[in-house]
Amino acid sequence: MAEIKTFPVRLTPRANDLLRSAYHYRGDLSSQIASILDMVNLDKIELTRFPTGRAARDSKPEDRPTMKTSVRLPVALYDKVKTVADKRRTSVNAIVNSAILAGLGTL
């Protein structure tokens, strides 16, 4: 059995809605997120940028990652996502949200 890493993620309302409606609130969201992360090219997806600092205070709630959840991923997949995030100078959170939008936003 693969070693699992559990970590907190904040999803944007759009990513959360896409993920939950695509799977009709069935099954384990962590496994669905893992499938999406395997499916999309993390090096090429358009990154979702979140407002920070003062800009975050003035931004619309739908532009900010406000939906908190925990995700369980195989350590190897988490390490891959972390490596891509570091290479692209962003966060794991931004990669996960961007992957969900890329993978499900076109459905």
Backbone hydrogen bonds in HBPLUS format (Angstrom, degrees):
<---DONOR---> <-ACCEPTOR-->    atom                        ^
c    i                          cat <-CA-CA->   ^        H-A-AA   ^      H-
h    n   atom  resd res      DA  || num        DHA   H-A  angle D-A-AA Bond
n    s   type  num  typ     dist DA aas  dist angle  dist       angle   num
A0075-VAL N   A0003-GLU O   2.88 MM  72  5.78 162.0  1.91 146.9 147.8     1
A0005-LYS N   A0073-LEU O   2.76 MM  68  5.45 168.8  1.78 164.3 166.3     2
A0073-LEU N   A0005-LYS O   2.94 MM  68  5.45 162.1  1.97 153.7 155.5     3
A0007-PHE N   A0071-VAL O   2.97 MM  64  5.56 154.6  2.03 151.4 158.9     4
A0071-VAL N   A0007-PHE O   2.93 MM  64  5.56 168.2  1.94 157.4 159.8     5
A0009-VAL N   A0069-THR O   2.82 MM  60  5.50 162.6  1.85 168.4 166.8     6
A0069-THR N   A0009-VAL O   2.95 MM  60  5.50 154.0  2.01 162.0 168.0     7
A0011-LEU N   A0067-MET O   2.75 MM  56  4.93 166.4  1.76 144.5 143.2     8
A0067-MET N   A0011-LEU O   2.97 MM  56  4.93 165.2  1.99 158.2 153.4     9
A0016-ASN N   A0012-THR O   2.89 MM   4  6.06 168.3  1.90 164.8 168.5    10
A0017-ASP N   A0013-PRO O   2.89 MM   4  6.02 163.1  1.92 148.0 152.5    11
A0018-LEU N   A0014-ARG O   2.92 MM   4  6.09 166.8  1.94 153.2 157.0    12
A0019-LEU N   A0015-ALA O   2.95 MM   4  6.03 167.4  1.96 150.5 154.3    13
A0020-ARG N   A0016-ASN O   2.93 MM   4  6.03 172.4  1.94 154.4 157.0    14
A0021-SER N   A0017-ASP O   2.85 MM   4  5.77 159.7  1.89 148.1 154.4    15
A0022-ALA N   A0018-LEU O   2.94 MM   4  5.80 150.9  2.02 141.0 149.2    16
A0023-TYR N   A0019-LEU O   3.33 MM   4  6.46 143.6  2.47 139.3 147.2    17
A0025-TYR N   A0020-ARG O   3.04 MM   5  5.25 151.2  2.12 148.4 154.3    18
A0024-HIS N   A0021-SER O   3.26 MM   3  4.67 159.1  2.31  90.3  96.4    19
A0026-ARG N   A0023-TYR O   2.72 MM   3  5.59 158.5  1.77 131.5 138.0    20
A0032-GLN N   A0028-ASP O   3.28 MM   4  6.65 150.0  2.37 144.3 153.0    21
A0033-ILE N   A0029-LEU O   2.81 MM   4  6.08 157.9  1.86 155.3 161.0    22
A0034-ALA N   A0030-SER O   2.89 MM   4  6.11 157.0  1.95 146.4 153.2    23
A0035-SER N   A0031-SER O   3.00 MM   4  6.19 153.3  2.07 139.3 146.0    24
A0036-ILE N   A0032-GLN O   3.02 MM   4  6.31 156.8  2.07 146.5 152.5    25
A0037-LEU N   A0033-ILE O   2.86 MM   4  6.12 163.2  1.89 154.7 159.3    26
A0038-ASP N   A0034-ALA O   3.00 MM   4  6.21 143.2  2.14 144.0 153.5    27
A0039-MET N   A0035-SER O   2.93 MM   4  6.07 139.5  2.10 140.4 152.1    28
A0039-MET N   A0036-ILE O   3.01 MM   3  4.91 120.9  2.38  92.8 108.5    29
A0040-VAL N   A0036-ILE O   3.05 MM   4  6.24 161.6  2.09 165.4 164.5    30
A0044-LYS N   A0041-ASN O   2.97 MM   3  5.51 151.9  2.05 115.6 123.9    31
A0045-ILE N   A0041-ASN O   3.08 MM   4  6.18 136.5  2.28 158.1 171.0    32
A0056-ALA N   A0053-GLY O   3.16 MM   3  5.49 130.8  2.41 103.1 114.7    33
A0057-ARG N   A0054-ARG O   3.12 MM   3  5.18 120.7  2.49  96.1 110.6    34
A0058-ASP N   A0054-ARG O   3.32 MM   4  6.66 144.6  2.45 146.0 154.5    35
A0059-SER N   A0055-ALA O   3.02 MM   4  6.05 113.8  2.48 138.9 155.1    36
A0059-SER N   A0056-ALA O   3.32 MM   3  5.08 152.0  2.40  94.9 103.0    37
A0063-ASP N   A0060-LYS O   2.96 MM   3  5.49 158.2  2.01 117.6 124.7    38
A0064-ARG N   A0061-PRO O   3.14 MM   3  5.38 161.4  2.18 109.1 114.9    39
A0077-LEU N   A0074-PRO O   2.97 MM   3  5.36 120.7  2.33 107.8 122.1    40
A0078-TYR N   A0074-PRO O   2.96 MM   4  6.30 165.5  1.98 160.4 165.1    41
A0079-ASP N   A0075-VAL O   2.81 MM   4  5.99 164.2  1.84 154.7 159.0    42
A0080-LYS N   A0076-ALA O   3.05 MM   4  6.26 147.5  2.16 137.5 146.0    43
A0081-VAL N   A0077-LEU O   2.94 MM   4  6.25 162.7  1.97 155.3 159.2    44
A0082-LYS N   A0078-TYR O   2.82 MM   4  6.06 163.0  1.85 157.2 162.2    45
A0083-THR N   A0079-ASP O   2.89 MM   4  6.02 154.2  1.96 143.9 150.8    46
A0084-VAL N   A0080-LYS O   3.01 MM   4  6.28 161.3  2.04 151.4 155.8    47
A0085-ALA N   A0081-VAL O   2.86 MM   4  6.08 160.4  1.90 150.4 156.6    48
A0086-ASP N   A0082-LYS O   2.90 MM   4  6.09 161.1  1.94 149.2 153.9    49
A0087-LYS N   A0083-THR O   2.93 MM   4  6.11 161.0  1.96 147.3 153.1    50
A0088-ARG N   A0084-VAL O   2.82 MM   4  5.99 151.9  1.90 150.9 158.6    51
A0090-THR N   A0085-ALA O   2.88 MM   5  5.02 167.3  1.90 144.6 148.4    52
A0089-ARG N   A0086-ASP O   3.14 MM   3  4.89 156.3  2.20  97.8 104.5    53
A0095-ILE N   A0091-SER O   3.08 MM   4  6.44 156.1  2.14 146.9 153.4    54
A0096-VAL N   A0092-VAL O   2.88 MM   4  6.15 164.5  1.91 158.6 162.0    55
A0097-ASN N   A0093-ASN O   3.02 MM   4  6.25 170.9  2.03 153.0 155.3    56
A0098-SER N   A0094-ALA O   2.88 MM   4  5.93 161.2  1.91 145.8 152.0    57
A0099-ALA N   A0095-ILE O   2.83 MM   4  5.95 154.9  1.89 149.6 156.5    58
A0100-ILE N   A0096-VAL O   3.03 MM   4  6.27 158.9  2.08 150.4 155.6    59
A0101-LEU N   A0097-ASN O   3.01 MM   4  6.27 165.6  2.03 152.6 156.3    60
A0102-ALA N   A0098-SER O   2.84 MM   4  6.02 156.3  1.90 147.0 154.2    61
A0103-GLY N   A0099-ALA O   2.75 MM   4  5.79 162.1  1.79 150.0 155.4    62
A0104-LEU N   A0100-ILE O   2.83 MM   4  5.71 158.8  1.88 149.3 154.7    63
A0105-GLY N   A0101-LEU O   2.78 MM   4  4.70 135.8  1.98 119.6 131.2    64
A0107-LEU N   A0104-LEU O   3.14 MM   3  5.39 160.3  2.18 109.5 115.6    65
